[in-house]
Amino acid sequence: MKKTVEVTMIVEVEVDESKFTPEFMREFRESFYDFHEVEDHIMHIAQLEARGLLSPRFTEGYGPLADMGIKADVVDQSQEIPEPV
């Protein structure tokens, strides 16, 4: 049996904006993604949490999450098998 499943997650993300200094942003862009706004990081962090790739001990690009004031929690999740069109 093969089915397509639609999964929707809502992730609440909190960051300490003061940690996202111009120097941090520049270094992150040079090594990872072309992010220019803290909101870019918030969306990326939410996606990492949704995929199970966010680790409190160390997350690539951010280090230990507590050092960056990063917290992320899945606050809602649903999944369904959509009806074929």
C-alpha positions in Angstrom: 0.0 0.0 0.0 1.2 3.5 -0.8 -0.4 6.7 0.5 0.5 10.4 0.5 0.2 11.9 4.0 -0.1 15.6 4.6 1.6 16.6 7.9 1.1 20.1 9.4 3.0 21.3 12.4 2.9 24.6 14.3 6.2 25.4 16.0 6.6 28.2 18.5 10.1 29.7 18.4 11.7 32.1 20.8 15.1 33.7 20.3 17.2 36.3 22.0 17.5 38.9 19.3 20.5 40.5 20.9 22.5 37.3 20.1 21.9 37.8 16.3 24.5 40.5 16.0 25.7 41.8 12.6 28.9 39.7 13.1 26.9 36.5 13.8 24.6 37.2 10.8 27.6 37.7 8.5 29.4 34.6 9.7 26.2 32.5 9.3 25.7 33.8 5.8 29.3 32.9 4.9 29.0 29.3 6.2 25.3 28.4 5.8 22.4 30.4 4.3 21.9 33.9 3.0 19.8 35.0 5.9 19.5 38.8 6.5 16.7 39.0 9.1 16.1 37.3 12.5 12.8 36.1 11.0 14.8 34.0 8.5 16.4 32.3 11.4 13.1 31.8 13.2 11.6 30.1 10.2 14.8 27.9 9.8 14.7 26.9 13.4 11.0 26.0 13.2 11.8 23.8 10.2 14.7 22.1 12.0 12.4 21.4 15.0 9.7 20.0 12.8 12.2 17.7 11.2 13.7 16.6 14.5 17.0 18.2 13.7 17.1 20.8 16.5 19.3 19.7 19.4 19.6 21.7 22.7 23.2 20.6 23.2 24.4 21.7 19.7 22.7 22.7 16.5 24.9 23.4 13.5 25.1 27.2 12.9 23.8 28.1 16.4 25.8 26.0 18.9 24.2 25.2 22.2 20.7 26.6 21.9 20.7 28.1 25.4 23.7 30.3 24.4 21.6 31.9 21.6 18.4 32.1 23.7 16.7 29.7 21.3 13.6 27.7 22.3 11.4 25.8 20.0 8.3 23.7 20.7 5.8 21.9 18.5 2.5 23.3 19.8 0.2 21.6 17.4 0.4 18.8 14.8 -2.0 17.1 12.5 -1.8 14.5 9.8 -4.3 13.3 7.2 -4.4 11.3 4.0 -6.0 13.7 1.5 -8.7 12.4 -0.8 -7.5 11.8 -4.3 -8.5 14.6 -6.7 
